């Protein structure tokens, strides 16, 4: 594989699943992939390439969580080392380094800016969906996400600062509602695979009255 080429999605997905056992982390990467593909299309970029950056960006996190926030060891540096050895394109690798603020890697490409802008936001949208009675992303809108964003006790692991900085860098901070809704809509497209399609309505059994 040349340094300008990208692997197939199937190969990238297999690698992500090999390294990541956590269902929630897998779903997070699939959510970010969907948002990245949507933004690539919006910006006239390559959705396959951008999608791969989202699909793989945390694949080393479970094995190398980097609790010390080392800029050169563990996540995401380990991820980049592994993918570079496999010939992955440098623009994807730079975007992956840039999504972790502690690496001090400047986000100079639109791909890198988009990855940072949607990464934490998808987590906030997921958390917002999961506290709905339906557990469905179809019942989430920008207003409900912004309300939860202001609640510091809610989804404490999500960096509100990163969400805001990401929006600024991508040039969408002035249209925050649209940005949030855009990512929600992208996640709706993969709702089934990220576990946010909602709880199926329980049909009453034959002979039983409806509830």
N, C-alpha and C positions, 0 to 999 in steps of 0.2 A: 504494500500500500504506500503510495507516495505521501509526502507531507501536506499535500493540498487535497487529498482525497478523504472521504469519510466512509465508515463501514455501513453495512446495512442496518436498518432499525432492528431486525431480528437478532443480529449479532450483538448489538448494543444492549438490547433487552435481556438477552441471555447472560451477558456479563453482569449487568445490574442485579439480576436475580441470583446469580452465583454468589455475589458478595453480600447481598442484602436479604436477610431472612425476615426482618420486620415488615409486616403487612402495611402498617401505617407509613413507614418510610418509603416503601415501594409506591404506595398510592400518592404520596407527596411528589415523587419524581414524575409520575404519570400526569399529575395535575400541572406541574411546572412545564412539562413537555407540551401539553395542550395549549397553555398560555403562550409559550414561546412560538409555537407553530402559528397561532392566531396573529401575534404581533409581527412575525416575519411576513405574513401575507399582507398585513396592513401597511407595512413599510416597503413592500416590493422586494423583499429579501427571500432567501431560499428556506422554505419551511422545513425541509428535510434536515438541513444543516442546523438550523436553530432548534428544531425539535430534539435532535441528538444531544445538544448542549444541556437542554432541560432534563432529558431522560436519564442522563448519566451523572449529573452534577454532584450528587451526594452518594454515589455508589460505594465509596470507601468509608463513609461515615460510621457505619456500624462496627467495622473492624479497627478503624483508626479515628476515634471520636475527637481527639485533640482538645481535651478539656483545658489544657494549658494555653490554648490559642497560640501555638507556635506558628510563626509565619513561614517556616521552612520544613517542618516535620508534620507527619500525620495528615489529617484532612485539611484542605484539599490537595496538599502537595503530593501525597502518596498517590492519589487519583491521577494526577497529571503525569507523574513518573511512569505509572503503569501504562497509561494511554499513549504517552510519547513513545515508549518502547514498541508499541503496536502500530506506530505510524499515524496516529490521529493528527488532524490538522491543528496548527498552532493557534488559529483564531478561536477554536473551541476551547483549547487548553487555557488560553489567556482569560477567556470569559469565566471559566471554572475557577481559576485563581481569584479573579476579581469579585466573585460572589461572596467570598469570605472577607469582610472588611479588614480583619487582622493580618492578612497577608500583605497589606499595603500595596496591592497591585492596582494601578490606575485602570479604570474602566474607560478605555478610549474608543471602543467600537460600539456600535448600536446593539450588537448581539450581547456584549458584556453588560451594557446598561440595562437592556431588557431583562436579562437573567436576574440581575440584582433587584430590579423593580418588581418582578412577579414572585420571587422566591418566598419571602416572608408573607406577602399578601395572600398567596394561595393557602398558607397555613391558617391565616386569620379567617378566610372564607370557609375553609373546612371546619374549623372550630365553631363558627357561627351556624353552619348547617347542622352540625351534630347536636346542638342544643335545641334545635327546632323539634317539635313533637314528631314531625314527619321524617326527621334526619335527612332532609332532601335539599340539595343545592338549588332546586327549582323554587324553593320558598325563601331564598336569600336574595336581597337586593342591596344596592350600594348604601342605602340609608341604614339598613340594619347592621351592615359591616362597620360603617363609620361610628355607629352608636357603641358597638362592642369595642372598637378601637380606643374609644375614650375611657372605657372601663379598665383601669390598670390591673384589676384583679383577674380579669378574663384572659385566658390564653397567655399567661405570663411569659411563656417561652418565645413569644413572637415579638421581635424588635420593632416597635412603632417607629423608632428613629430610622431604621433601615428602610421601612416602607416609605417614609417621607423623603428621605435622601434619594431613594431609587426613583421615585416619581419626578423629583426635580431634575435628576440627571437625564432621564428619558424625555424630559420636556412636557410632562403631562400633569405637573403639580397644580396648574391652574384649572385643570379639568379633572380633579380627583374623582368625582362621582363617576364620570365617564370611564376613567381608567379602571376603577374598581368593578364597574358593571361589565366592562370589556373582558376582564379576567373571569368574572362569574360566568359569563356567557360561554367562554372557552371551556370552562370546567363542566358546564352543562352537557357539552358535546361528548364528554368521556365519563359522565356521571356513574354509569354502571361499573366501569372498571376501577373507579376511585372510591366506590362504596357510598356514593351520595345520591343515588337514584331515589332514595326514600324507602320507607317501610311499605311493603305491598299491603293494600287494603285487605283486611280479613273478611273473606266472603262467608256468610253464615252457612253452616252445613245443612244438608237437606233435612227437613223436619224440624230445624231449630229456628226460632224467631230471629229476625234481624236485630242487631244491637242498636 
